[in-house]
């Protein structure tokens, strides 16, 4: 029998319009993890899209020096492999929720800066970035710069893990994440379609039955995340 330690996410807070200079912004908190997310519009696109009438979205992710127990060095001249991987995940996830043709020749620049890291920084970034993008799109619609919303679906993300006792945990904090035998990140749409699943057995392999339970808990947790997003963007 599969044991479940926690099947709901930690306390979730989205504080909108945290940055007065960004087109859309939010401070996203899952438990003690806090990520400052901004969405800024640039009236241009990368060279490969020029003249095609299509927009683009790109994301950057950064951990501030005091976001962890020991000071994190700033990545000034070279972005580390972990950072690149997370940035690409955030970008892929957000592009999946947009019709870039409706954005016009504009680029949405997403910046996710981790203020406090207590597990789930990439999933908090994605869930928060969806809110920031939604607020940015609303502003563009209000200003008449967009005729229709390019957002085609709502997205969110959550981490799921299996600890050494075989218990499944939703939305892992740092201590839970560092000791888990299986670590998984799930990005999903409101309709229940998967955008990305990243799952790794750090020690003991997980079973097909455990995988099914982890995905069901992810879906349940994401329903809560979507409701929290709704409270801000609707």
N, C-alpha and C positions, 0 to 999 in steps of 0.2 A: 504493500500500500504506500502510495506517495504522500509524503508529509508536506504541508504548506505552513511556513512560518508567518508570512505576510503576503496577502494577495491584493493589497491596495497600495497606491503610491504614498510617499510621505506627504506632509502638509505642503500644498501648492499655493503659491501666490504669484500673481502677475500685476505689477504696478506699471500702468501705461504712461506714455508721454514723459518718461523720466529724463529725457534729453531734449531741451527746447530747440536745438539746432538740427536735429535729425528729422527726416520726413516721417518716420515712424520709429518708436522706441519703447522698450519695456525692460523692467528689472524682473527677471524670472527666478523664482526660488522654489526648489524642491528640497524640503528639509532645511539643512544648513547650507546647501549649495546655492550660490547666487551668481547669476550671469547677467551682465549688462549687455543688451542687444540693441543695435541700431540698424535701421534700413534707410539708406540714402539713395536718391535718384541722381543719376548722371545722364545728361542729354547726349549720350553717344554710346556706341557699341564697339566690341572688339573688331579688328580689321576683317576677320573672316565673315562678319555679319553685315558689313557696311553695304547699304543699297538694297538690302533684302526686306526691309520693313519689319524686321523681327527684333525683339529685345533679348536681353540676357540677364542672368543672375549669377553673381559670384559671391563667395563667402570667405571671410577670414576669421580665424580663431586664435585666441591668445590667453595665456594664463598670467595674471598679474603677479609680480614678485612675491607678495605676501598672501597669495591665495592658498598656499599649502603650509604644512607644519614647518618646513624648512624653506627658506627663501628660494624662489625659482628665478633662475637667470633669464633676463630678457633675451629674446631671439632677435638680435639686431641685424646681423649681416646674413644669417642663413636660417631658414625655417627648418626645424627638426622633422624627422620622419613621422612621428606621432602627430604633430601639429598638421602636417600636410594631409595625412590620412583623415583626420577629423574635419578639416576644412572641406575636403572633397565630399565627405559624407553629408555635411550640412548643405553644401551646394546642390548635390544630386537630389537630396530629399526635397528641397524647396522648389527646384525646377520641375519636379514631378507634380507639384500642385498648381502649376501655372500654365496658361496658354500664352506662350511668349510672343505669338503673333499679335495678340491684343495689347501688348505692352508698347508696341511701336519701337522705334530705334532708340531705346533707352536701356540703361543698365541699372539694375537694383544691386547696390553694394551692401552686403550684410557683414556687420562686425559683431563678433561674440567675444566679449572680454570676461573671463572668469574672475570674479572678485573673491569668492570663497569656494574652495573645492572640497566637497565632502561626498564624493561619488556622483556618478551620473552627469558629468559636466557636458558631454556631447549630446545626451538626450535632452537635458535641460535647455541647451543651446537651440536645438531643433524646435522643441515645443515653444520656446520663447520667440524664436525667429519667425515662426508662423504668425504670432500675434503682431510682431513689429511690421511684417510685410502687409498684413491685413490693414493695420492703421495707416501705413504709407499709401496703400492703394485707395483707401477711403479719402485721404486728403487729396490725392490726384483727381479722383472723381468729383469731389466737391469743388475743386479749382477748374474743372472742365478740361483738364489735360488728358484725361482718359474718357472715352465714351461708354465703354463697358468694362466690367471688372475682369482682369485676366486670371483671377483665382477660380480654378475649376473643382477643387476639392480641399477639404480640411485635413491637415496632417498633424501628427504628434509622434513622440518617441518615448520609450521607457526602457530601463534596464531590468533584466531578470537574472537571477543566479540560483545555483544549487550549492549549499554549504557542505561542510565535511560530514554532517549528520544526514545528508540526503534531503534536507528541507529546502523547499523552493521559496525564494524571497523576491518580492517586487520592489523596484526602485532602490537599489542597493546604496547604502552609505559607504564611506571609505573603508571602515573597519570590516564591514560585510563583504565588500568587493575584494579587498586584499586577501581574504581568507577563503573565498569561494573556490569550489572545485570546477564549477562551470559558470561562465560569464557570457551573457547574451544581451545584445541591443536590438530592439525591434522598432522599426519605423513603419507606420501604418496610416491609411486614410480613414476618414470617418465612416466610409462604407465597408471597412473591414478588409481592404486590399493591402497587401504588403508592398512596401517600397524597398525595404532592405531588412535583412536579418543577418546579424553578425553574431555567431555563436561559437565558442571555443571551450573545450574541456581542458582546463589547466592541469588537472591531475587525473581523477577517475573519469572515464568516459560516461556520457549520459545516454540513457535509453530512449527509444522511440516513444515510449509511454511518457517519460519525463518531458521530452520535447513537446508533446501534445499538450501537457498540462501547463508548461511554461508559456506556450503561445496563447492558451486560453486565459491565463492570468494577465498576460500582456494586453489582450483585448479588453478585459475587464478594467484594468488600470487606465488604459487609453480612453475608455468611456468617461472616466472621471476627469482626465486631462482635457478632453474636448469640452466638457461642461464648464470647466474653469476658463478655458479660452473664450467660450461663448459669452460668459459674463462680462468680458472686457470688450469684445469686438462687435457685439450685437446691440 
